[in-house]
Amino acid sequence: MDVHFQSLDFAVNVVKGFDIGKDKVRVGMISFSTSTKLVFDFNRYNTKDAVMNAISKAPKEGLSTYTDRALDQARTELFQARSGLR
């Protein structure tokens, strides 16, 4: 199995363990390779099924993994009130 799909399966399995909802756990996703992309923020999906579906359909971005760039984007874009951070 491709590493990309293994990673997505892992993320879906993590989400299965949480109670997802507007006033419960919320999930955001950033894909990262040679560039980063905000796939969805905390405001986008409010059900577990919707989050798992969005994760499973996330596109493969490339072969490299620049984790530092993803963490920086999470800090500057995802972990903000406008993106649903409480």
C-alpha distances in whole Angstrom, upper triangle without the diagonal:
4,6,8,7,7,10,11,11,13,15,16,16,19,21,21,23,26,28,28,31,34,36,33,30,28,25,25,22,22,19,19,19,22,23,23,23,25,22,25,28,29,31,29,27,29,28,24,23,24,22,19,19,20,17,14,16,16,16,14,17,16,15,18,18,22,22,26,26,24,26,29,28,28,31,33,31,30,32,35,37,37,33,34,34,37
4,5,5,6,9,10,11,12,14,15,17,19,20,21,24,26,28,27,30,33,35,32,29,27,24,23,19,19,16,16,15,18,20,20,20,22,20,23,25,27,29,27,26,29,27,24,23,23,21,18,18,18,15,13,14,14,13,10,13,12,11,14,15,18,19,23,23,21,23,26,25,25,28,30,29,27,29,32,35,34,30,32,32,35
4,5,5,6,9,10,10,12,14,15,16,18,20,22,24,27,26,29,31,33,30,27,25,22,20,17,16,14,13,13,16,18,17,18,20,18,21,23,25,28,26,25,27,26,23,23,23,20,18,18,18,14,13,15,13,13,10,12,11,10,12,12,15,15,19,19,18,20,23,22,22,25,27,26,24,27,30,32,32,28,29,29,32
4,5,5,6,9,10,11,12,14,16,17,19,21,22,25,24,26,28,30,28,24,23,19,18,14,13,10,11,11,14,15,15,15,17,15,18,20,22,25,22,22,24,23,21,20,20,17,15,15,14,11,10,11,9,9,7,9,9,9,11,11,14,15,18,18,16,18,21,20,20,23,25,23,22,24,27,30,29,25,26,27,30
4,5,5,6,8,10,10,12,14,15,16,19,21,23,22,25,27,30,27,24,22,19,18,15,15,13,14,15,18,19,18,17,18,16,18,21,22,24,22,21,23,22,19,18,18,16,13,13,13,10,8,10,9,10,9,12,13,13,15,15,18,18,21,21,18,21,24,22,22,25,27,25,23,25,28,30,30,26,27,27,30
4,5,5,6,9,10,10,12,14,15,17,20,23,22,25,28,29,27,23,22,19,18,16,16,14,15,16,19,20,19,19,20,18,20,22,23,25,23,22,24,22,19,19,19,17,14,15,15,12,10,13,12,13,12,14,15,14,16,15,18,17,21,21,19,20,24,23,22,25,27,26,23,25,29,31,31,27,27,28,30
4,5,5,6,9,10,11,13,14,16,18,21,20,23,25,27,24,20,19,16,15,12,13,11,12,13,17,17,16,16,16,15,17,19,20,23,21,20,22,21,18,18,18,15,13,14,13,10,10,12,11,12,11,13,13,13,14,12,15,14,18,18,15,17,20,19,18,21,23,22,20,22,25,27,27,23,24,24,27
4,5,5,6,9,10,11,12,15,16,19,17,20,23,25,22,19,17,14,13,11,12,10,13,14,18,18,16,15,15,13,14,17,18,20,18,17,19,17,15,14,14,12,9,10,10,6,6,9,8,10,10,13,14,15,16,15,17,16,19,19,16,18,21,19,18,22,23,21,19,21,24,26,26,22,22,23,25
4,5,5,6,9,10,11,13,15,18,17,21,23,25,22,19,18,15,16,14,15,14,16,18,22,22,20,19,19,16,17,19,20,22,20,18,20,18,14,14,15,12,9,11,12,8,7,11,11,13,13,16,18,18,19,18,20,19,22,22,19,21,24,23,21,24,26,25,22,24,27,28,28,24,24,25,27
4,5,5,6,9,10,11,14,17,17,20,23,24,21,18,17,14,15,13,15,14,16,18,21,21,19,19,19,17,17,19,19,22,20,19,20,18,15,15,16,13,11,13,14,10,10,13,13,15,15,17,18,18,19,17,19,17,20,21,18,19,22,21,19,22,25,23,21,22,25,27,27,24,23,23,25
4,5,5,6,9,10,12,15,14,17,19,21,18,14,14,11,11,10,12,12,14,17,20,20,17,16,15,13,14,15,15,18,17,15,16,15,12,13,13,10,8,11,11,7,9,12,11,14,14,16,18,18,19,16,18,16,19,19,16,16,20,19,16,20,22,20,17,19,22,23,24,20,20,20,22
4,5,5,6,9,10,13,12,16,18,20,17,14,13,11,12,11,14,14,17,20,23,22,20,18,17,15,14,16,16,18,16,14,15,13,9,10,11,8,5,8,9,7,7,11,11,14,16,18,20,21,22,20,22,19,22,22,19,20,23,21,19,22,24,22,19,21,23,25,25,21,20,21,23
4,5,5,7,10,13,13,17,20,21,18,15,15,13,15,14,17,17,20,22,26,25,23,22,20,18,18,19,18,21,19,17,17,15,11,12,14,11,8,12,13,10,11,14,15,18,18,21,23,23,23,21,23,21,24,24,21,21,25,24,21,24,27,25,21,22,25,27,27,23,23,23,24
4,5,6,8,11,11,15,18,19,15,12,13,11,13,13,15,16,19,21,25,24,21,21,19,17,17,17,16,19,18,16,16,14,11,13,14,11,10,13,14,11,12,16,16,19,19,21,23,23,23,20,22,19,22,22,19,19,22,21,18,21,24,22,19,19,23,24,25,21,20,20,21
4,5,6,8,8,12,15,16,12,9,10,8,11,12,15,16,19,22,26,24,21,20,18,16,14,15,13,16,15,12,12,10,7,9,11,8,7,11,11,10,11,15,15,18,19,21,24,24,25,22,23,20,23,23,19,19,22,21,18,21,23,21,18,18,21,22,22,19,17,18,19
4,6,8,9,12,16,17,14,11,12,12,14,15,18,20,22,25,29,28,25,23,21,19,18,18,16,18,17,14,14,11,7,9,11,10,8,12,13,12,13,16,17,20,22,24,26,27,27,25,26,24,26,27,23,23,26,25,22,25,27,25,21,22,25,25,26,22,21,21,22
4,7,9,13,16,16,13,10,12,12,15,17,20,21,24,27,30,29,26,25,23,21,19,19,17,19,19,16,15,13,10,12,14,12,11,15,16,15,16,19,20,23,24,26,28,29,29,26,27,24,27,27,24,23,26,25,22,24,27,25,22,22,24,25,26,23,21,20,21
4,6,9,13,13,9,7,9,10,13,15,19,21,24,27,30,29,25,24,21,20,18,17,14,16,16,14,12,10,8,11,13,11,11,15,16,15,17,20,20,23,25,27,29,30,29,26,27,24,26,26,23,22,25,24,20,22,25,23,19,19,21,22,23,20,17,17,17
4,7,10,10,6,6,9,11,14,17,20,23,26,29,33,31,27,25,22,21,18,17,14,15,16,13,10,9,7,11,13,11,12,15,16,16,18,21,21,25,27,29,31,32,32,29,30,27,29,29,25,24,27,25,22,24,26,24,20,20,22,21,22,19,17,17,16
4,7,8,6,5,6,8,11,14,18,20,24,27,30,28,25,22,19,17,15,14,11,12,12,9,6,6,5,9,10,8,10,13,14,14,16,18,19,22,25,26,29,30,30,28,28,25,27,27,23,23,25,23,20,22,23,21,17,18,19,18,19,16,14,14,15
4,5,5,6,6,9,12,16,19,22,25,29,32,30,26,23,20,18,15,13,10,10,11,8,5,5,7,11,10,10,13,15,15,16,19,20,20,24,27,28,31,33,33,30,30,27,29,28,24,24,26,24,20,22,24,21,17,18,18,17,17,15,12,14,13
4,6,7,7,10,13,16,20,23,26,30,32,29,26,23,19,18,15,12,9,8,10,8,5,8,11,13,12,12,15,17,16,18,21,22,22,25,28,29,32,34,34,31,31,28,29,28,24,24,25,23,20,21,22,19,16,16,16,14,15,13,10,12,11
4,7,8,12,15,18,22,25,28,32,34,32,28,25,22,21,17,15,11,11,13,12,9,11,13,16,15,15,18,20,19,20,23,25,25,28,30,31,34,36,35,32,32,29,30,29,26,25,26,24,21,22,23,21,18,17,17,15,16,15,11,12,10
4,6,10,13,17,20,23,26,30,33,30,27,25,21,20,17,15,11,12,14,12,9,10,11,14,14,13,16,18,18,18,21,23,23,27,29,30,33,34,33,30,30,27,28,28,24,23,25,23,20,21,23,21,17,16,17,16,17,15,12,12,11
4,7,10,14,17,20,23,26,29,27,24,22,18,18,15,13,9,11,13,11,9,10,9,13,13,11,13,16,16,16,19,21,20,24,25,26,29,30,30,27,27,23,25,24,21,20,22,20,17,18,20,18,15,14,16,15,17,14,11,11,11
4,7,10,14,17,20,24,27,24,20,18,15,14,11,9,5,8,9,8,7,9,9,12,11,9,12,14,13,13,17,18,17,21,23,24,27,28,27,24,24,22,23,22,18,18,20,18,14,16,18,15,12,12,13,13,14,11,8,9,10
4,7,10,13,16,20,23,21,17,15,12,11,8,7,5,8,9,8,9,10,9,12,10,7,10,12,11,10,14,15,14,17,19,20,23,24,24,21,21,18,20,19,15,15,17,15,12,15,16,14,10,11,13,14,14,11,9,10,12
4,7,10,13,17,20,17,13,11,8,8,5,4,5,8,8,9,11,12,12,14,12,9,11,13,10,10,13,14,12,15,17,17,20,22,21,18,18,16,17,16,12,13,14,12,9,12,13,11,7,9,11,13,13,9,9,10,13
4,7,10,13,16,14,11,9,6,5,5,6,8,11,10,11,14,15,14,15,13,9,11,12,9,8,11,12,9,12,13,13,16,18,17,15,15,13,15,14,10,11,13,11,9,12,14,11,8,11,14,16,15,11,12,13,16
4,6,10,13,10,7,6,4,5,7,8,11,14,13,14,17,18,17,18,16,13,14,15,12,10,13,13,9,11,12,11,13,15,14,12,12,10,12,10,7,9,11,8,7,11,12,10,8,11,14,17,16,12,14,15,18
4,7,10,8,6,5,7,6,10,12,15,17,16,17,20,20,19,19,17,14,15,15,12,10,12,12,8,8,8,7,10,12,11,9,10,10,12,10,7,10,12,10,10,14,15,13,12,15,17,20,19,16,18,18,22
4,7,6,4,6,9,10,13,15,17,20,19,20,23,24,23,23,21,18,18,19,16,13,15,15,11,10,9,7,8,9,8,6,6,7,9,7,6,9,11,10,11,14,15,14,14,16,19,22,21,18,21,21,24
4,5,6,9,12,13,16,18,21,24,22,24,27,27,26,26,24,21,21,21,18,16,17,17,13,11,9,6,5,6,5,4,6,8,10,9,8,12,13,12,14,17,17,17,17,20,22,25,25,22,24,24,28
4,7,10,14,15,19,20,24,26,25,26,30,30,29,29,27,24,24,24,21,19,21,20,16,14,11,8,7,8,6,7,6,10,11,9,10,13,13,13,15,18,18,18,19,21,23,27,26,23,26,26,30
4,7,10,12,16,17,21,23,22,24,27,28,27,27,25,22,23,23,20,18,20,18,15,13,12,8,9,11,9,9,8,10,11,7,8,12,11,10,13,15,15,14,16,18,20,23,22,20,23,23,27
4,7,9,12,14,17,19,18,20,23,25,24,24,22,19,20,20,17,15,18,16,13,12,11,8,10,12,11,9,8,9,10,7,6,9,9,7,10,12,12,11,12,15,17,20,19,16,19,19,23
4,6,9,11,14,16,15,17,20,22,22,22,19,17,18,18,14,13,16,14,10,10,11,9,12,14,14,12,12,12,13,10,8,11,11,8,10,13,12,10,11,14,16,18,17,14,17,18,22
4,6,7,11,12,11,14,17,19,19,19,16,14,16,16,12,12,15,14,11,12,13,12,15,18,17,15,14,14,14,12,9,11,12,8,8,12,11,8,8,11,13,15,13,10,13,14,18
4,7,10,12,10,11,15,16,16,16,13,11,13,12,9,9,12,10,7,9,11,11,15,17,17,16,16,15,17,14,11,14,15,11,11,15,14,11,10,14,15,17,15,12,14,16,19
4,7,8,6,8,12,13,14,14,11,9,12,12,8,9,13,12,10,12,15,15,18,21,21,19,19,17,19,16,13,15,16,12,11,14,14,11,9,12,13,14,12,9,11,13,16
4,5,6,8,11,13,14,16,13,11,14,14,11,12,16,15,13,16,18,18,21,23,23,20,20,18,19,17,13,14,15,12,10,12,12,9,6,9,10,11,9,5,7,9,12
4,6,7,9,11,12,15,12,10,13,15,12,13,17,17,16,19,21,21,24,26,25,23,22,20,20,19,16,16,17,14,11,13,14,11,8,9,10,10,9,6,5,7,9
4,6,7,11,13,15,12,11,15,15,13,15,18,18,17,20,23,23,26,29,28,26,25,23,24,22,19,19,19,17,14,16,16,13,10,11,11,10,9,6,5,9,11
4,7,10,12,13,9,9,12,12,10,12,15,15,14,17,20,21,24,27,27,25,25,23,24,22,19,20,20,17,15,18,18,14,12,14,14,13,12,9,9,12,14
4,6,8,9,6,6,10,10,9,11,14,14,14,17,20,22,25,27,28,26,26,24,25,24,20,21,22,19,17,20,20,17,14,16,16,16,15,12,11,13,15
4,7,9,7,7,11,12,11,13,16,17,17,21,24,25,28,31,31,28,29,26,28,27,23,23,25,22,19,22,22,19,16,17,18,16,16,13,11,14,15
4,5,5,6,9,10,11,12,14,16,17,21,23,25,29,30,31,29,29,27,29,28,24,25,27,24,21,24,25,22,19,20,21,20,20,17,15,17,18
4,5,5,6,8,10,11,12,14,16,19,22,24,27,28,29,27,28,26,28,27,23,24,26,24,21,24,25,22,19,20,22,21,21,18,16,18,19
4,6,5,6,9,10,11,12,14,18,21,23,26,28,29,27,29,27,29,28,24,25,28,25,23,26,27,24,21,23,24,24,23,20,19,21,22
4,6,5,6,9,10,11,12,16,19,21,25,27,28,26,27,25,28,26,23,24,26,23,21,24,25,21,18,20,22,21,20,17,16,19,20
4,5,5,6,9,10,11,15,17,19,22,24,25,23,24,22,24,23,19,20,22,20,17,21,22,19,16,18,19,20,19,15,15,16,18
4,5,5,6,9,10,14,16,19,21,23,24,22,24,22,25,24,20,21,24,22,19,23,24,21,18,20,22,23,22,19,18,20,22
4,5,5,6,9,12,15,18,21,23,24,23,25,23,26,25,21,23,25,23,21,24,25,22,20,22,24,24,23,20,20,21,24
4,6,5,6,10,13,15,18,21,22,20,22,21,23,22,18,20,22,19,18,21,22,19,16,19,21,22,20,17,17,19,22
4,5,5,9,11,13,16,18,19,18,19,18,21,20,16,18,20,18,16,20,21,18,16,18,21,22,21,17,18,19,22
4,6,9,11,14,16,18,20,19,21,20,23,22,19,21,23,21,20,24,25,22,20,22,24,26,25,21,22,23,26
4,6,9,12,15,17,19,19,21,21,23,22,19,21,23,21,20,24,24,21,19,23,24,26,24,21,22,23,26
4,7,9,12,15,16,15,17,17,20,18,15,18,20,17,17,21,21,18,17,20,22,24,22,19,20,22,25
4,6,9,12,14,14,16,17,20,18,15,19,20,18,18,22,22,19,19,22,24,26,24,21,23,24,28
4,6,9,11,11,14,15,18,16,15,18,20,18,18,22,22,21,20,23,25,28,26,23,25,26,29
4,7,9,9,11,13,16,14,12,16,17,15,17,20,20,19,19,22,24,27,25,22,24,25,29
4,6,8,11,13,16,14,14,17,18,17,19,22,22,21,21,24,26,29,28,25,28,28,32
4,7,10,12,15,14,14,18,19,19,20,23,24,23,23,26,28,31,30,27,30,30,33
4,6,9,12,11,12,15,16,16,18,20,21,21,21,24,26,30,29,26,29,28,32
4,6,9,9,9,11,13,14,15,17,19,19,18,20,23,27,27,24,26,25,28
4,5,6,7,9,10,11,13,15,16,17,17,19,21,25,25,22,24,24,27
4,5,5,6,9,10,10,12,14,15,15,16,19,23,23,20,22,21,24
4,5,5,6,9,10,11,12,14,14,15,18,22,22,20,22,20,23
4,5,5,6,9,10,11,12,13,14,17,20,20,18,21,20,23
4,5,5,6,9,10,10,10,12,15,18,18,15,18,17,20
4,5,5,6,9,10,10,10,13,17,18,15,17,15,18
4,5,5,6,8,9,10,12,16,16,15,17,16,19
4,5,5,6,7,9,11,14,14,12,15,14,18
4,6,5,5,6,9,12,13,10,12,11,14
4,6,6,5,8,11,12,11,13,11,14
4,6,7,7,11,11,10,13,12,15
4,6,6,9,8,7,10,10,14
4,6,8,8,6,8,8,11
4,7,9,7,8,6,9
4,5,5,7,5,8
4,5,5,5,6
4,6,7,10
4,6,9
4,6
4
